[in-house]
Amino acid sequence: MENIELIQKENKAVISVNPKIFPLEIIYSSAYVFLDKAYFVIDGDPKTKIKVIMKAKKKIGKEKLEELALEFHNEMVNYSSYAIQSAKNQAVREAIIKRALATNLGEEAAEEIAGEEEKAGGKAEKIDFSEEKDLYFDDPEGIAEPWTPEKAKGIKKPAKKQKKVC
């Protein structure tokens, strides 16, 4: 491979990474996975070329060293894919959180959150609470309502016990 240089007598691999393909955050995340197998030195210019020096903690052969470097490349692809999917799903996650907050905190709090997002430069959508009624079902018998003794018809309330005074 062009971007992997194996130095077997020092038990290390030097991996050249193009930061336009794999940003520094992806490299850090990938290296973290291999901390139990190798030591890492990350060097270079994050705008042009990054060198990752990976030194195996145990003495291994050339083939295992190359395999370790290739696994590091696979991990960079893995984290890149995760970052892309996460960016694509960010709007959906935000909408779910807004909806949950609006449901639990009430309309005023939801409007306040939306106002804060607008000040921060985000695109805040106003949540329409008129659809809220569609979430509930018709319950003519009142079965789904919470039960309390006050709502019970024809049932006597238990008498309060009086404290004994000695």
C-alpha positions in Angstrom: 0.0 0.0 0.0 1.3 3.5 -0.9 0.3 5.1 2.4 1.5 2.4 4.8 5.2 2.1 5.6 6.1 -0.9 7.7 9.2 -0.8 9.8 9.4 -4.3 11.2 12.6 -4.0 13.2 11.0 -1.2 15.2 7.7 -3.0 15.3 5.8 0.0 13.9 3.8 1.2 10.9 3.7 4.7 9.6 0.4 5.6 8.0 0.0 8.7 5.9 -3.6 10.0 6.0 -5.2 12.6 3.7 -7.1 14.9 6.1 -9.5 15.9 3.3 -10.7 12.2 3.3 -10.3 11.4 7.0 -10.6 14.4 9.3 -8.6 14.5 12.5 -11.6 13.6 14.7 -12.0 10.3 12.7 -8.3 9.5 13.1 -8.6 10.1 16.9 -11.7 7.9 17.1 -10.0 5.1 15.1 -6.8 5.2 17.2 -8.8 5.0 20.4 -10.1 1.5 19.3 -6.5 0.2 19.1 -5.1 1.7 22.3 -4.9 -1.8 23.8 -2.9 -3.1 20.9 -0.6 -0.2 19.9 1.0 3.1 20.9 0.1 6.1 18.7 1.9 9.2 17.6 -0.2 11.5 15.4 1.8 14.2 13.6 1.7 16.5 10.6 -0.4 19.3 9.3 -4.2 18.8 9.7 -4.7 20.7 6.4 -2.4 18.8 4.1 -1.0 15.5 5.5 -1.3 13.6 8.8 1.1 10.9 9.8 0.0 8.2 12.2 2.8 6.2 13.7 1.4 3.0 15.2 3.8 1.0 17.3 2.6 -2.4 18.4 2.8 -3.1 22.1 3.9 -6.7 21.5 6.5 -7.9 19.0 4.6 -9.1 16.0 5.6 -10.2 12.5 5.4 -8.2 9.3 2.1 -9.7 8.2 0.4 -9.0 11.6 1.8 -5.5 11.6 0.4 -4.9 8.1 -2.9 -6.4 9.2 -3.0 -4.0 12.2 -2.4 -1.0 9.9 -5.2 -2.2 7.5 -7.6 -2.7 10.5 -6.8 0.9 11.4 -7.8 2.0 7.9 -11.1 -0.1 8.2 -11.8 1.6 11.5 -11.4 5.1 9.9 -13.9 4.0 7.2 -16.2 2.8 9.9 -16.1 6.1 11.9 -16.4 8.1 8.7 -19.6 6.2 7.8 -20.9 6.8 11.3 -20.2 10.5 11.1 -22.0 10.8 7.7 -25.1 8.9 9.0 -25.1 10.9 12.2 -25.1 14.2 10.2 -27.9 12.9 8.0 -30.1 12.0 11.0 -29.4 15.1 13.0 -32.5 16.9 11.9 -34.7 13.8 12.8 -33.1 13.5 16.3 -33.6 17.2 16.9 -37.3 17.0 15.9 -37.8 14.0 18.2 -36.2 15.8 21.1 -38.3 19.0 20.4 -41.5 16.9 20.3 -40.6 15.1 23.6 -39.8 18.4 25.3 -43.0 20.0 24.0 -45.1 17.1 25.2 -43.6 17.0 28.6 -43.0 20.7 29.3 -46.0 22.2 27.7 -46.5 24.8 24.9 -44.9 27.7 26.7 -41.6 25.9 27.2 -41.6 24.6 23.7 -42.0 28.1 22.3 -39.2 29.3 24.6 -36.9 26.5 23.3 -37.8 27.5 19.7 -37.0 31.1 20.5 -33.6 30.3 21.9 -32.8 28.2 18.8 -33.7 31.1 16.6 -31.4 33.5 18.6 -28.6 30.9 18.2 -29.1 30.9 14.4 -30.9 27.6 14.2 -34.0 26.8 12.2 -36.7 26.4 14.7 -40.0 25.0 13.7 -43.1 25.9 15.7 -44.9 22.9 17.0 -48.6 22.7 16.2 -50.4 21.6 19.3 -53.7 21.3 17.5 -52.6 17.8 16.3 -52.3 16.8 20.0 -55.9 15.6 20.1 -55.2 13.1 17.3 -52.9 11.2 19.7 -55.7 10.3 22.0 -58.4 7.8 21.5 -62.1 8.0 22.3 -62.8 6.7 25.8 -66.6 7.1 26.5 -66.4 4.7 29.5 -63.6 6.7 31.1 -61.5 3.5 31.5 -58.3 5.2 30.6 -58.7 8.0 33.1 -56.7 7.7 36.4 -58.8 6.4 39.2 -59.2 8.2 42.5 -61.6 7.5 45.3 -63.3 10.9 44.7 -64.3 9.7 41.2 -65.8 6.4 42.5 -69.6 6.4 42.5 -71.5 4.5 45.1 -68.4 3.4 47.0 -68.0 4.6 50.6 -64.8 6.2 51.5 -62.9 4.5 54.3 -63.3 6.2 57.7 -60.3 8.1 59.0 -58.7 6.4 62.0 -58.5 8.5 65.1 -55.4 8.6 67.1 -55.6 7.2 70.6 -54.7 9.6 73.3 -53.3 8.0 76.5 
